[in-house]
């Protein structure tokens, strides 16, 4: 049972996915891996990869599923992390955005407009 003052597991997970830092890390990871997936030809024969990269590098790439990278479990995991991050960030900021967009009586300050350089 969580103590009164310490965040529970759900709150920790929510805060993790609401982080903008997570967005940056996931987007950079997706960009880097997409570059690799673009440079290394996908779904060719194993013999072509052994000729191009050698036996050792072929085994490393095969283990990391680089040759069918866009269908690999880790690339899908990165996409899922990005989707979860976008959804949680959107939900987290929805109430504040709602208040800004749907104001019943918007504040109007005429002095703010009189100070503008282009009054026409």
KOLLUMFI-139600 format. One record per residue (C-alpha): residue number from 1; x, y, z. Coordinates in steps of 0.2 Angstrom, whole numbers, m for minus. Layout:
<lumdrens>
+-----+-------+-------+-------+
!   k !    xx !    yy !    zz !
+-----+-------+-------+-------+
! NUM !     X !     Y !     Z !
...
+-----+-------+-------+-------+
</lumdrens>
This chain:
<lumdrens>
+-----+-------+-------+-------+
!   k !    xx !    yy !    zz !
+-----+-------+-------+-------+
!   1 !     0 !     0 !     0 !
!   2 !     7 !    17 !    m5 !
!   3 !    10 !    29 !     9 !
!   4 !     2 !    46 !     9 !
!   5 !    14 !    58 !     0 !
!   6 !    23 !    45 !   m10 !
!   7 !    17 !    43 !   m28 !
!   8 !     9 !    26 !   m33 !
!   9 !    14 !    16 !   m47 !
!  10 !     1 !    23 !   m59 !
!  11 !     6 !    40 !   m56 !
!  12 !    24 !    36 !   m59 !
!  13 !    20 !    28 !   m75 !
!  14 !     9 !    43 !   m80 !
!  15 !    22 !    55 !   m76 !
!  16 !    35 !    45 !   m86 !
!  17 !    24 !    45 !  m102 !
!  18 !    19 !    64 !   m99 !
!  19 !    37 !    69 !  m100 !
!  20 !    43 !    80 !  m115 !
!  21 !    60 !    73 !  m112 !
!  22 !    53 !    55 !  m117 !
!  23 !    46 !    63 !  m133 !
!  24 !    63 !    70 !  m138 !
!  25 !    72 !    53 !  m134 !
!  26 !    59 !    43 !  m143 !
!  27 !    59 !    54 !  m158 !
!  28 !    78 !    55 !  m159 !
!  29 !    79 !    36 !  m158 !
!  30 !    66 !    34 !  m171 !
!  31 !    75 !    46 !  m183 !
!  32 !    92 !    37 !  m180 !
!  33 !    85 !    19 !  m183 !
!  34 !    75 !    25 !  m198 !
!  35 !    91 !    32 !  m206 !
!  36 !    99 !    15 !  m202 !
!  37 !    84 !     6 !  m210 !
!  38 !    85 !    17 !  m225 !
!  39 !   104 !    15 !  m228 !
!  40 !   104 !    m4 !  m225 !
!  41 !    93 !   m12 !  m239 !
!  42 !    79 !   m22 !  m231 !
!  43 !    73 !   m40 !  m234 !
!  44 !    87 !   m45 !  m246 !
!  45 !    94 !   m63 !  m246 !
!  46 !   106 !   m68 !  m232 !
!  47 !   120 !   m71 !  m245 !
!  48 !   119 !   m53 !  m251 !
!  49 !   121 !   m47 !  m233 !
!  50 !   135 !   m58 !  m229 !
!  51 !   144 !   m52 !  m245 !
!  52 !   141 !   m34 !  m241 !
!  53 !   144 !   m34 !  m222 !
!  54 !   154 !   m50 !  m218 !
!  55 !   149 !   m64 !  m207 !
!  56 !   152 !   m55 !  m190 !
!  57 !   142 !   m40 !  m194 !
!  58 !   129 !   m50 !  m203 !
!  59 !   126 !   m60 !  m187 !
!  60 !   125 !   m44 !  m176 !
!  61 !   112 !   m36 !  m188 !
!  62 !   102 !   m52 !  m189 !
!  63 !   101 !   m53 !  m170 !
!  64 !    95 !   m35 !  m170 !
!  65 !    83 !   m39 !  m184 !
!  66 !    91 !   m24 !  m194 !
!  67 !    86 !   m33 !  m211 !
!  68 !    68 !   m31 !  m208 !
!  69 !    69 !   m17 !  m195 !
!  70 !    52 !    m9 !  m198 !
!  71 !    44 !   m25 !  m193 !
!  72 !    55 !   m29 !  m178 !
!  73 !    49 !   m29 !  m160 !
!  74 !    60 !   m15 !  m154 !
!  75 !    55 !    m3 !  m168 !
!  76 !    36 !    m7 !  m165 !
!  77 !    40 !    m4 !  m146 !
!  78 !    47 !    13 !  m150 !
!  79 !    32 !    18 !  m161 !
!  80 !    21 !    12 !  m146 !
!  81 !    31 !    22 !  m134 !
!  82 !    28 !    37 !  m145 !
!  83 !    10 !    34 !  m147 !
!  84 !     7 !    32 !  m128 !
!  85 !    18 !    48 !  m125 !
!  86 !     7 !    58 !  m137 !
!  87 !    m9 !    52 !  m130 !
!  88 !    m4 !    55 !  m112 !
!  89 !     4 !    72 !  m115 !
!  90 !   m12 !    77 !  m124 !
!  91 !   m24 !    71 !  m110 !
!  92 !   m12 !    79 !   m97 !
!  93 !   m13 !    96 !  m106 !
!  94 !   m32 !    95 !  m112 !
!  95 !   m39 !   104 !   m97 !
!  96 !   m28 !   119 !   m98 !
!  97 !   m30 !   120 !  m117 !
!  98 !   m49 !   119 !  m115 !
!  99 !   m49 !   133 !  m103 !
! 100 !   m39 !   144 !  m116 !
! 101 !   m49 !   140 !  m131 !
! 102 !   m67 !   140 !  m123 !
! 103 !   m67 !   155 !  m112 !
! 104 !   m84 !   162 !  m108 !
! 105 !   m79 !   180 !  m107 !
! 106 !   m62 !   183 !  m114 !
! 107 !   m52 !   197 !  m106 !
! 108 !   m50 !   212 !  m117 !
! 109 !   m37 !   225 !  m114 !
! 110 !   m38 !   240 !  m126 !
! 111 !   m21 !   247 !  m119 !
! 112 !   m13 !   232 !  m126 !
! 113 !   m19 !   236 !  m144 !
! 114 !   m15 !   255 !  m142 !
! 115 !     4 !   251 !  m140 !
! 116 !     5 !   241 !  m156 !
! 117 !    16 !   249 !  m170 !
! 118 !     4 !   245 !  m184 !
! 119 !   m12 !   253 !  m178 !
! 120 !   m21 !   252 !  m195 !
+-----+-------+-------+-------+
</lumdrens>
